[in-house]
Amino acid sequence: MRHNKSINHLGRQSGHRKALLSNLACSLILNKRITTTVAKAKALQSYVEPIITKSKEDSTHSRRIVFSYLKNKEAVSELFRTVAPKVAERPGGYTRVLHLGFRPGDAAEMALIELVDFNEAALASAPKKAAKKTTRRSAKKAEAPAVEQPAVESAEQSEAAAE
């Protein structure tokens, strides 16, 4: 049973697991999408999202912290130059995991993990959001003033005039 196990160990010891996740993260950053097993994709998602969040602030300190996780200069420079400006306004959820089916050799469940803002097909098909119109609530009150009943008064006035 997995009582209180916070991470998936992926059947590896810690050094091998860290190296695997680092290499997967570098491949994801450089290629923008990779195909792997579902378990590795989910583990990679929780590994790479804090790194992308850290890359939003471009400072020497954050570059060194990101480099300590990735250990690849090209991936770090790609992350800070192209990925971070594109996800600057996004509050999180930088990656998407799509299930692909089963691998023919060993029937392992496969998944595609990609960076959300770099999927051109999804960005092109998404409808553009119209600018939200702001309305003032006070305008509704001034629309129609209450109309008193002049028809009743005019009928009474015509009877008095007739007498």
Secondary structure, 3 states (H helix, E strand, C coil): CCCCCCCCCCCCCHHHHHHHHHHHHHHHHHHCEEEEEHHHHHHHHHHHHHHHHHHCCCCHHHHHHHHHHHCCHHHHHHHHHHHHHHCCCCCCCCEEEEEEEECCCCCCEEEEEEEHHHCHHHHHHCCCCCCCCCCCCHHHHCCCCCCCCHHHHHHHHHHHHHC
